[in-house]
Each structure stands twice: as structure tokens, then as C-alpha cells.
Amino acid sequence: MQDLQYIELETGANPTAAVIWLHGLGASGHDFENVVPELGLPDDAAVRFIFPHAPNIPVTINGGMTMPAWYDIKAMDIDRVVDTEQLKDSARAVGKLIDREIERGIPSENIVIAGFSQGGAVAYELGLTYPKRLAGILALSTYFATADTVKPSEANAGIPINIYHGTFDPMVPETLGVRAVETLRGMGHEPAYMTFPMEHSVCLEEVQDIGRFIRKNAL
């Protein structure tokens, strides 16, 4: 995969932390730009937010239409038939953005990987396998697509993980969020799980909790 294009936003000069936030199917990096002011971060916090754009690829469940996607989804049954090689390619491409932040002076343990829906599936794969310790994983309205194939790194054993899901989500049923929690617990993680009375979206209470997660684990 070619290097990803992305939007970059800094809350202060000389950032000491970074959040790489992945959008969902058919969206773009612009999707979560407006969330940053709602996070409630301290005025003196210098955080670099990176919002990558997924490449345009054909998506089987949408009739083969080409659109921004981190990987192809071949069937929308409860178990989600996805192209795991494409997903892993996306994880490697986003991993290059982490590498770049480290080169720019931000410690890996101050870098959070976040993702919504498809982006969350990539966040699980990348956050659990990245060879250096990360600050945490934020999984929004998503599922653990590579649970059966992931090869976790020792560096991110016990990484902080927050999982959020809408109880009325028609796109990614909440059962998939619960399944991810159970899988991660079986792997030795202790993910926090929060639900909200919403569909396939985000809400202010969730965003504010994400802000608390960033303050606690990356600042």
C-alpha cells in the first residue's frame, strides 16, 4: 500500500503526544476533525491529531463500488467476512505514521491509536501488534476482525483499551463489541466497555470519555 494521505491538527506547539484516528467505511479523515475541541483537553496540552484517509478500493457489499475503505467487506453476516490481508496492509500503512511520529520526537508510549467501525478493526490489529509500547487503543462502534489471526507483541501486553458501542447500532451490532471484550479478556487484556443509546455514530458523552482516556494515558 502506498503512503497514506492525512489531515494533521495540533492543539499546541511542540506536541508531546499524538492520536492517530481512523475513519469508517466510505468516510474520510475529515470525519473526526470537529471532535478535537470537544475532548476537553487541558489548554496547555500539545497533542498532534492525525486523521488518515483510507485508499479508494472496490467494496463487495456495496456492489463492487469504489470508495474509501481500509479493506474489502465481502459479506455482512454477524461474523463479517473481510479481506484480512487488506486489513493488515492498512495496519502496516498506519504503522508508518506511528513510526513517523516517533521520528518527530513523540515517544511511542504517548501515541494513541483510535478507530471507528472499519477503522477500529484496523486499530485493534495495529495497536496489539505494534512492536513498541503505545499509549492505548480506542475502539468505537467496531469489531475485532482479526481476532483469530492477530499476533500480539509483548510490548503491548496490557495496553489500555477503551471500547465504545451504541446499543441500537444497526450496522455493527453490539454483540460484536461484547465479543471483542470477551476475546481481549481471554488474551489477558482488561478493556473498559461503555455503551450509549445511539446507532452507528458517536455522542458527546463518549467523546468526553475519550478525552479523559487521552489525558490519563498519553499526557
Summary of the structure (lengths in Angstrom):
residues: 219
radius of gyration: 15.9
end to end distance: 31.4
largest distance: 47.5
contacts: 764
relative contact order: 0.16
helix: 37%
strand: 24%
